[in-house]
């Protein structure tokens, strides 16, 4: 992006421009959900009524404070003066290099948009008073149609790393076996790509079952959304017992959801496949008929770099060796987590080398908000003892032996197992705790603000400067639950003069 926009304050990553009647409840709602789930801050105007001739001041400010505009051009897009005014403003800002524009041609031919043919003829805007506006709208339509756009489809074949997951899931699905019902769990931490995997699978195997058999045969209606817990349970039991269905239950976090929707395999006809994605492995172990579990692993370095470059650069290739080296650094910070790779790539897209360096430095020092909002979901699902265990692991015990840590925590052995089932930690083959760097960073970010960034009132300390200041000033308090410190990080003169027994009420761990 040009330097003219480099110092602007962005409130949103993406502004969605769309014709509500055409796309609000279909394509745009799915696009909005997908963007938000990847940590992309997105503005979507949900008002159904467009009042007045001009767009509101709120919308103008939202457009002006967005890095990207995704414009979904549908058949009735130009029947809305609001849409046309939004488009005119967006293309005006794009001409000044103050916003990046991604056109999405939803069921329309870009050439009709470019030449204002058919439903894009603007023929109902007549009269001298409309002449100037129509001229601006025509220019905006022509310019956006000349840009490289997207046509929505269900092809996930170009997603980096998807072939590996397909190969791993294929023997678990065993689609040719029609003499049994299989329930398959897909387990992994937030942001690792579970939803993307099941979208890929459903695009190949499940649409026929979902659309034709489930909706048409059972509900007898078209365009009906999949059943809710309240309305679906009786239908499932009474009507699906003899049907071969393909069902995906995505992001399940409560055992009651499984009990309501797919409690037993015998609810479904032979040959059926039910896929459940979750962050909590205990849901798969303790309920229903899930016999097969696919554990989604982090991406290897080469695949991670390819995904990052696909998001960060037009055409998926760095323009210079400097950008290549910075891309390797960014990939290292993400540690194979697809959510982070996409979030970092999207943030750095179109920025200068100086901005890249500043961005990477900020990612190292503090967690990226768009990522922590996703990772915090797992933390917030813990009880108070579980949260305390998580924070102690993040701040003190990452990499330590499980047996040692279990003796230092309240309900230690149980909590360590629980954190592993919640995908917040992993246990290495040699029995040590392994917490992803971004999860560790998120945990430490939770601890520091609790004390107002005052070390003396911080429950856990890990930064050498904070610990040095606290010890040098005899500032320890009963708030402190633990410290971890490489003593070589302290000044030698301080170590000679200081006796750690002088600090009161610190329970030394780590």
N, C-alpha and C positions, 0 to 999 in steps of 0.2 A: 504494500500500500504506500502511497506517496507520502512525503514528509509533511504535507499540509494537514494530514489527519493524525500524525504521530503523537501529538500532545493533547488530543481531544479526550474528554472523559466519556468512556463508554458505559452506559447503563445496561445495555443488552448486547448479547452476541449476535442474535438474529431477530429481525422483524419479519413477521409473516403477513404478507398481503394476499388476500383471497376474497372471492365472492362467496359470502356466507351461505346463500341458498344452494349453491352448487357443491360446496366442499366442506362446510364446517363440521358435519357429523360423519364424514367419511375420510377422505384422504388427508385433509388438514389436521384433523384430530389425531390420526395415527402419526403424522409427521411431527406434530407438536410433542406427543408423548415420547417419540423416539429421540428427539433433540434433548428434552429435559432429562430423560433417563441416562443420557451420556454426559450430563453435567453442563449442557449448553444453555445459557440464560436466554430465554426466548420470550418475545412479546407477541401475544395473540389477543386480538380484540374480540371479545365474546359477545358484544352487544349485537342483538339481532336487528334493531331498528337504526337506520341511518337518518339522523335528523338534520335538516338544513342542506344548503347547497355545497358547503365546503366542509372539509374534514376538520375535526376538532383540534384544538391546541394541544391536547394530550397526545393525539396521534402524531402530530407534527414533531413534537419533542421526542417521542419514542423513535420515530424514523431517524431524526437527526442525531440521536445518541446510540445508534445501533451500528455495529461493525459490518454486518451483512444484512441484505434484504433478500428473502426468498419469496418470489412472486409467483403464486400459483394461478396461471391464466386458464380459466375454464370457459365454457361456451357462453355463459351469460356475464362474463367479467365486465364487459364494457356497458352493460345496462345499468351499472352503478356509477354515478358521478363520483362517489367517494372513492371507489377503486381507481377510477381514472385520475383523480386528483392525487391519490397516494402514489400512483405510478409516475405521474409527472414530477412530483417532488423527489421521489427516489432516483429517477433518471437524471434529474437536475443535479443532485448531490453526487451521483456516480460520475457525471461529466466533470465535476470538480475534484474527483478522486477522494471524496469524503465517505464513500460507502462502496462495498462490493455487492454486486447484484448477481443472484442465481435465479434465472427464469425456469419455471416448471410448467411445461405445456400439458395440461391435464385434459386429455380427450379432444385436443384441438390440433390443427396443422399450423406449425410456425409460419408457413408462407401466407396463410390467411391473415394471421396477426400482422405480419410485415406489410402486406398490401391492403389491409383493411377490407377484406372480402367477407362475404357471407354474414355471419353474426357480428363480425367486427367492422362493419361498414360505417358505423356511427351515423346512420342515415336519420335516426330519430332526433338528432341534435341539430335543429335548424334555426335560422334567423341570424341577423347581424350581431345581436347581443351575445351569441354563442360562438361567433367566428374565431375570435382569438383563442378561446379555450379549446375548441375543436382542433385548431392548428397545433397547439401544444400537446394535446392528447395523441394526435396522429404521429407527431415526431417521437413521443415517448414509446408508442407501440412499435414503430419501425425500429427504433434503436434497441429495444429489448429483444425483439424477434431476431435481430442480427447477432445477438450474443449466443454463445454456446449454452444450450439449456439441457434440462433433464426431462425425460418422458417417464412417468411412474410405471413401474412394473414389479413383478415378484421374483426377479432373477437375482439370487444371492451368490451366483457362481463366481463373481469376481472379488469376493471378500477374502482378504488375505488370511491364511491359516485354516480355512473352512474344510479343505479336503482332508486334513488330518483328523478333524472331529468326525467327519462323515465315515472315515475308515474305522474309527474307534467305536462308533455307535452302530454300524451296520450289523455286526454279529449279535449285538444285544437286541436290536429290533427284529431281525430275522423275519422279514416281511413275507417270505414264502411259506412260513409255517402257519397253516390255517386251522390247526387242531388244538389251539390254546389261546388264552388271553394273556398278554404280557403287559406288565406295568413297569416302566423304566424310569428311574430317577436320574436327574442331571444335577450334580452338586458342585458348588464352587462359590468363592467369595464374591461380594458385590463388585460389578464392573468387569468380571472376567469373561463375559460374553455368552452367558447361558441363553438369554432371550434371542440373541442373534442366531445361535445354533438351532433353536427350535423353529425359528422362522425359516431357516434354510431347509430343515427337514419337512416342515408343513408345506413348503412350496413344491416339494417333490412328491410327497406321499399323502397329505391329509386333506387337501382342498375338496376333492371329490366326496370323501366321506362327510366332511363338515358341512359343505354347502348342499349337496344333493340328498344324502341319506339322513343326516341328523336334522337339518332344518326343514327340508321339504316333507320327508316321510313322517317325521314325528310331530312337528309343530304345524305343518300344513300351511305355512305362510312363507312369503319371500321377504328378504331384507330384515330378518329378525336377528337380533344380536344373540350370541350364546347365552344360555340360561343363567340366571342368578341363583344363589343358594336357595332363596325363598321359593322360587317358582320351578326350579329344575329337579329337585330331588325325587319327587314322585314320578315325573316323566322318565327319569333315568331308570328307576327300578322297574316300572311297568312296561315301558316301550322299547328299551334298548337291549333287553335280554336276548333277543334273537337277531340283532343287527350287528354287522361288522363295522365298527367305527374307529376313527382316529382322533383322539382328543389330546389337547395340550393344556395343562394347567400351569401357567407361568408364574414364577415368583411367589410360590406358596410359603406363607410364614406362620400358619396356624393349623394345627391338626384338625380343627373343626371344619376347615374348608375341605380337606380331603375326605372326612367322614360324610360330608354333605353331598359331595360331587362324585367321589369314586372310592367308596369305602371298601368295596369287595370286587374282586375280578369277576365274580359270577353275575354282576349287574349287567355285563356286556356279552355280546355274542362272540363265538369262537372266531379267531383271526383278528380280534380288535387289538389296538395298541393305544395305551394311555401313557403319556409322558408327563412327568412332574418335574419342574425346575424349582430349586430352593437353595438358600444359603445354609440351611439348618439340616444336617445329615440325620439328626435324631428323628425328624419327621418321617424320613424314609425307613428308618429302622424299626420304629415303634408303632406303625399303623399301616392299614391297607395291605395290599398284596404286592408291594414293590419287592421284586426279587433280583433286579439288575440295577446297578448304580454306575453311572459314568462320571468319573471325577475329572472336571475340567482343569487342566494344568495351565500354568503361565506359558506365554509364548517364549520360544528360544530367541536368542539375540538376533539372528538373521531375519526371522519372520517378523519380529517386533520392529526392526529397523525398516523393513519393507512397508509395514502398515503405517508407521509414523510418516515416512516420506510420501506415501500415497495421500495422506491427509494434508501434510504441510506444504506440498509443492504442486503446482500445476503440472500434470503429466506424470507425477510421482517420482521426479528426478531432481536432486539438488542442482542449482545453477552453477555452483562452484565447489572447490574442495573445502573451502571455509565452511560453507553451509553443510557439507557432508560431515565434517568433524563435529560441528555443533549438533547435527542430527544424532550422531553416535552418543554424545553427552546426554541429550534429551532422552534417548532410548534407555540409557543406563539409569536415569532417575526414575523412569516408569517401571523398571524391573519386570518387564513382561506382562504388565496389566493392561489389557486392551482399552479400558476406560481412560487410563492416564495417557496412553499413547495418542488416543484420539483427541483428548482434551488439550494436551500440550501442542499437538500438531495444529489443531484448529486455532488456538490462541496465537501461535507464532506465524500462521499463514500470512504471507504478504508483507512481513515486517523486515526491517533492515537488519544488518549484522549486529549493530550496536543494540538494537531492541531485542534481538535474540539473546545476546549475552546478558542483558539486564533481566530478561525473563527467566533464563535458566538459573541465574543467581537467586532470584526471588523464589523459585521452585525449591532450591536447595535449603533456603533459610526458613520457609514457612509453607505449610500445605496449601495447595491450590484449592480455593473455595469450591469450585465446581466438582472437584473430586471428593472432598471431605463430606459434602452433602449426601453423597451416595454411600460412602463408607460408614457414616454416622448411623445409618439405619440399623446395621447389625449391632452397634454399640448400644443404641437406645432400646434394643429388644432385651437387654440383660437386666437382671435384678440388681439391687444395690451391691451385694457381695460380688456378683459377677463383674459389675463395672469396676469395682475396686481392684479385682484380680487383673482385669484387662489393663488398667492404667499402670499397675505395678510391673506387669510384664513389658509394656511399651516403654516405660521409663527406666527400668532396672534390670530386667531379666532376659531380654531378647538374646538368644544364643546360649543361655545357661542350661544345664542338665535338668530334665523334668523332675528327677528324684529330689534334687536340692530345692528347687522352687516350691515343690509340693509341701515341703516342711515349713516354709516361711509364710505361706498364705493361709488365710482362713478358708476352711474347706478346700485346701489346696489341690488334692488329687482330683476331686470332683470338678472343681472349677477349670483346671487345665484341660480335662477331657471335654468339658462343655465348650470352652473357647475353640477347641479344635473342631468340634461338630458344627459350630457356628461359622466356620471358615475364617476365623480371626487369627488363628495361628496354625502352624503345621508342626508335626513332630518328625524330626530327621531320623534317619536309620540308626544313628548312634545315640538316640534318646535325648536329643537337645531340642529346645524350643526354637522355632523359626517363624518370626513375624515379618511380613512384607514391610519394606522400608516406608511405604506411604501409609500403611496402617499404623506403624510405630510413630510416624510424624503426626498423624491425626490424634493419637492418644496423648502425645506430649502437648499438642496444641489445646487439648481439653484441660490439661492440668494447669498450664501457665496462667490463663485468664482468671482462674478461680481465686487467685491471690492478688489480683490487680497487678500482676507482674512484679510483686514484691517477694524476693526470695525468702525472707524470714517467715512469711506466712504461706509459702508454697508447700504442699504436702509431700512432694517428692522433688529432689534436686539432682540434676545430672550435668549441668553446665559448669566447667571448672571455674569460670569467672564468678558465677553466683556463689559457688561453694567457698571460694577464697574470700570473697567479701564478707560472707556470713561468719566464717571462722575467725577472720582477722578482727572483726568488730564484736566478737562474742555475742552474736545476734540470734542464736538459736532459740526457737520457741517450741512449745508443745504441739504446734500445728504440723511440724515436720515428722513424717512417718518413715522416710528413708532417703538415703543418698547413695549414689554410686560415683566413684571417682578413681581415675588413674592418677595416683599421687605424683607421677612424674610431670603432670601438667601444672603442679604448684611450684612457686619459686623455692629454690633450695634453702634460702635463708629463713623462709617461713617454716619449713619443715623442721629445722633445727630448734627453733624457739617455741614451737607450739605443741602443746599436749592436748590431744583430742578429747581427753576426759574433761577438759574445762567447759565443754559445751554441754548444756543440760537438756535432758528430755529428748534426745535423738536416739531413735532405734536404728543403729547402723546396719544396713543390709547392702549386699552387692559387693 
